[in-house]
Amino acid sequence: MTSTSQVTQIPVITIDGPSGSGKGTVSRRVANELGWHFLDSGSLYRLAGLSALKNKVNFDDAAALASVTRLMDVRFEMNPGINSGVNDASDEARIFLANEDVSLSIRTEESADAASRVAAVPEVREALLSVQRSFCKLPGLVADGRDMGTTIFPTAAVKIFLIASAEERAERRYKQLKEKGIDVSLSSLLVDIKQRDERDTGRGASPLVKSADALLLDSTKMTIEEVVNVVLAKWHASAAIA
């Protein structure tokens, strides 16, 4: 387990923001550019949500949700093409839950909704706290999520809060799913995203909120490359000052 003092000594870049803002793709590319470790905290919550669904746990039962979260048998297997810059997270790593490959299962809208629901449970967030901090290793970490800069790594060297309009985020998600051959309604995706935003920002436990010392970036009209360059420039400026 990584201690708080160790976390403080290791450089961390946090990229928080709502679903579909592009934080996952940006985080992976920044990590690749720097040769750092990468944490997709959302995948852990998706795994917790999927585990709850598989075990038919009542989402109103906080103790049961925390229990299945702690008992999750999770394994990540990185693909050889991890540094290829591929956008799709399922192409970059295979994720196993109790020896079942759930790389694609956790990317469904049902799993995303379940993840948002379990993320609002303080007991679940507490169960995942040490797991997330264990990813903080030299030479550095790029952490993507919703409370990376506020709760998990509050002393991070660089904090980014990445946003985009709900309409743009729904369009991005629509294109991703269509490319995978998944039939989905754009209007329903927009409704889901708005509901998820409301739940994530309104929850009592580590709500989605911009840290006071985070850089706000609106990616609505920016390319992935432009956002990555801004994050890298922010890091290099911070490192130079340090």
C-alpha positions as CSV (number, residue, x, y, z in Angstrom):
1,M,0.0,0.0,0.0
2,T,1.2,3.5,-0.9
3,S,1.5,5.8,2.1
4,T,0.3,9.4,2.1
5,S,4.0,10.6,2.5
6,Q,5.0,8.5,-0.5
7,V,2.1,10.0,-2.6
8,T,3.3,13.5,-1.7
9,Q,6.8,12.7,-3.0
10,I,5.8,11.2,-6.3
11,P,4.7,13.6,-9.1
12,V,1.0,13.4,-10.0
13,I,-1.1,15.0,-12.7
14,T,-4.9,14.7,-12.0
15,I,-7.5,15.2,-14.8
16,D,-11.0,15.4,-13.5
17,G,-14.2,16.1,-15.3
18,P,-17.7,14.8,-16.2
19,S,-18.3,11.7,-18.4
20,G,-17.4,12.2,-22.0
21,S,-15.2,15.2,-21.5
22,G,-12.2,13.3,-23.0
23,K,-10.3,13.0,-19.8
24,G,-9.6,9.3,-20.3
25,T,-8.0,9.7,-23.7
26,V,-6.1,12.8,-22.7
27,S,-4.8,11.1,-19.5
28,R,-3.6,8.1,-21.4
29,R,-1.7,10.1,-24.0
30,V,-0.1,12.4,-21.4
31,A,1.0,9.3,-19.4
32,N,2.4,7.8,-22.6
33,E,4.3,11.0,-23.5
34,L,5.8,11.2,-20.0
35,G,6.4,7.5,-19.5
36,W,4.3,7.6,-16.3
37,H,1.8,5.2,-14.8
38,F,-1.9,5.8,-15.6
39,L,-5.0,5.4,-13.4
40,D,-8.5,5.2,-14.9
41,S,-10.4,5.5,-11.6
42,G,-13.7,5.3,-13.5
43,S,-12.9,1.7,-14.5
44,L,-12.7,0.8,-10.8
45,Y,-16.1,2.2,-10.1
46,R,-17.5,0.5,-13.2
47,L,-16.1,-2.7,-11.9
48,A,-17.8,-2.1,-8.5
49,G,-21.1,-1.3,-10.3
50,L,-20.8,-4.3,-12.5
51,S,-20.0,-6.5,-9.5
52,A,-23.1,-5.2,-7.7
53,L,-25.2,-6.0,-10.8
54,K,-23.8,-9.5,-11.1
55,N,-24.4,-10.2,-7.4
56,K,-27.9,-8.6,-7.5
57,V,-27.0,-6.2,-4.7
58,N,-29.6,-3.6,-3.9
59,F,-28.1,-0.2,-4.7
60,D,-29.7,1.3,-1.6
61,D,-27.7,-1.2,0.6
62,A,-24.5,0.7,1.3
63,A,-22.9,-2.1,3.4
64,A,-23.5,-4.7,0.8
65,L,-22.2,-2.5,-2.0
66,A,-19.0,-1.9,0.1
67,S,-18.7,-5.6,0.8
68,V,-18.8,-6.7,-2.9
69,T,-16.4,-3.8,-3.7
70,R,-13.8,-5.0,-1.2
71,L,-14.2,-8.6,-2.3
72,M,-13.7,-7.8,-6.0
73,D,-11.1,-10.1,-7.7
74,V,-9.8,-7.7,-10.3
75,R,-6.9,-8.2,-12.8
76,F,-5.6,-5.8,-15.4
77,E,-3.7,-7.1,-18.4
78,M,-2.0,-4.4,-20.5
79,N,-2.0,-5.1,-24.3
80,P,1.3,-4.7,-26.3
81,G,-0.2,-1.7,-28.0
82,I,-0.7,0.3,-24.8
83,N,1.5,3.1,-26.1
84,S,0.0,3.3,-29.5
85,G,-2.3,6.2,-28.8
86,V,-5.5,4.2,-29.4
87,N,-8.5,6.0,-28.1
88,D,-10.6,3.1,-27.0
89,A,-9.8,2.0,-23.5
90,S,-10.9,-1.5,-24.2
91,D,-8.2,-1.8,-26.8
92,E,-5.5,-0.7,-24.4
93,A,-6.1,-3.1,-21.5
94,R,-8.0,-6.2,-20.7
95,I,-9.9,-6.1,-17.4
96,F,-10.9,-9.2,-15.6
97,L,-13.4,-9.6,-12.8
98,A,-13.2,-13.0,-11.1
99,N,-11.3,-14.3,-14.2
100,E,-14.0,-13.1,-16.6
101,D,-12.9,-10.7,-19.2
102,V,-15.2,-7.6,-18.7
103,S,-13.2,-5.2,-20.8
104,L,-16.3,-4.5,-22.9
105,S,-18.9,-5.2,-20.3
106,I,-17.8,-2.3,-18.1
107,R,-18.1,0.1,-21.1
108,T,-21.9,-0.3,-21.6
109,E,-24.3,2.4,-20.6
110,E,-25.8,0.0,-17.9
111,S,-22.3,-0.3,-16.3
112,A,-21.7,3.4,-16.5
113,D,-25.0,4.2,-14.8
114,A,-24.2,1.6,-12.1
115,A,-20.8,3.1,-11.6
116,S,-22.3,6.5,-11.1
117,R,-24.7,5.1,-8.5
118,V,-22.1,3.2,-6.5
119,A,-19.8,6.2,-6.7
120,A,-22.3,8.2,-4.6
121,V,-22.0,5.7,-1.7
122,P,-19.4,6.9,0.9
123,E,-18.7,3.3,2.0
124,V,-17.8,2.3,-1.6
125,R,-15.5,5.3,-2.1
126,E,-13.7,4.4,1.2
127,A,-13.3,0.8,0.1
128,L,-11.6,2.0,-3.2
129,L,-9.4,4.8,-1.6
130,S,-6.3,2.7,-0.9
131,V,-6.7,0.8,-4.2
132,Q,-6.5,4.1,-6.2
133,R,-3.5,5.5,-4.2
134,S,-1.6,2.2,-4.8
135,F,-1.2,3.3,-8.4
136,C,1.0,6.2,-7.4
137,K,4.5,5.0,-8.2
138,L,7.7,6.4,-9.7
139,P,8.4,8.0,-12.1
140,G,4.9,9.6,-11.8
141,L,1.2,9.1,-12.2
142,V,-1.5,10.6,-14.4
143,A,-4.9,10.0,-12.7
144,D,-8.2,10.4,-14.4
145,G,-11.5,10.6,-12.6
146,R,-14.0,12.9,-10.8
147,D,-12.3,13.5,-7.4
148,M,-8.6,12.8,-8.2
149,G,-7.5,16.4,-7.5
150,T,-9.9,17.0,-4.6
151,T,-9.9,13.8,-2.6
152,I,-7.5,11.1,-3.8
153,F,-4.4,13.2,-4.7
154,P,-5.0,16.7,-3.2
155,T,-1.3,17.6,-3.3
156,A,-0.9,16.8,-7.0
157,A,1.6,18.9,-8.9
158,V,-0.8,19.7,-11.7
159,K,-4.6,19.6,-11.6
160,I,-6.8,19.8,-14.7
161,F,-10.6,20.1,-14.7
162,L,-11.8,19.1,-18.2
163,I,-15.3,19.9,-19.4
164,A,-17.3,20.0,-22.6
165,S,-21.0,20.7,-23.3
166,A,-23.5,17.9,-22.6
167,E,-24.4,17.9,-26.3
168,E,-20.8,17.5,-27.4
169,R,-20.2,14.7,-24.9
170,A,-23.4,12.9,-26.0
171,E,-22.3,13.2,-29.7
172,R,-18.8,11.8,-28.8
173,R,-20.3,8.9,-27.0
174,Y,-22.8,8.2,-29.8
175,K,-20.0,8.0,-32.4
176,Q,-17.9,5.7,-30.1
177,L,-20.8,3.3,-29.7
178,K,-21.8,3.4,-33.4
179,E,-18.2,2.6,-34.3
180,K,-18.4,-0.5,-32.1
181,G,-21.7,-1.5,-33.8
182,I,-23.8,-0.7,-30.8
183,D,-27.2,0.8,-31.7
184,V,-28.1,3.7,-29.4
185,S,-30.2,6.8,-29.4
186,L,-28.4,10.2,-29.3
187,S,-31.3,11.7,-27.4
188,S,-31.3,9.0,-24.8
189,L,-27.5,9.4,-24.4
190,L,-27.9,13.1,-23.8
191,V,-30.6,12.4,-21.1
192,D,-28.3,9.9,-19.5
193,I,-25.3,12.2,-19.4
194,K,-27.3,15.1,-17.9
195,Q,-28.7,12.7,-15.2
196,R,-25.2,11.4,-14.5
197,D,-23.9,15.0,-14.2
198,E,-26.6,15.9,-11.8
199,R,-25.9,12.7,-9.7
200,D,-22.1,13.2,-9.7
201,T,-22.2,16.9,-8.8
202,G,-24.9,16.5,-6.2
203,R,-23.7,13.5,-4.3
204,G,-22.5,14.1,-0.7
205,A,-19.4,12.0,-1.0
206,S,-16.6,13.6,-3.0
207,P,-18.9,15.3,-5.5
208,L,-17.6,16.2,-9.0
209,V,-16.3,19.7,-8.4
210,K,-13.3,21.8,-9.7
211,S,-10.5,22.1,-7.2
212,A,-9.6,25.7,-6.4
213,D,-6.1,25.1,-7.8
214,A,-7.1,23.2,-10.9
215,L,-6.9,24.6,-14.5
216,L,-10.3,24.7,-16.2
217,L,-10.2,23.4,-19.8
218,D,-13.3,23.4,-22.0
219,S,-12.7,20.7,-24.7
220,T,-15.9,21.3,-26.6
221,K,-14.1,22.9,-29.6
222,M,-10.6,21.5,-28.9
223,T,-8.9,18.5,-30.4
224,I,-7.4,15.8,-28.2
225,E,-3.9,16.9,-29.3
226,E,-4.6,20.5,-28.3
227,V,-5.7,19.5,-24.8
228,V,-2.8,17.1,-24.4
229,N,-0.4,19.9,-25.3
230,V,-1.9,22.2,-22.8
231,V,-1.6,19.6,-20.0
232,L,2.0,18.8,-20.9
233,A,2.9,22.5,-21.1
234,K,1.3,23.0,-17.6
235,W,3.4,20.1,-16.2
236,H,6.7,21.3,-17.7
237,A,6.1,24.8,-16.4
238,S,5.3,23.4,-13.0
239,A,8.4,21.2,-13.0
240,A,10.6,24.1,-14.1
241,I,9.4,26.2,-11.1
242,A,9.9,23.3,-8.7
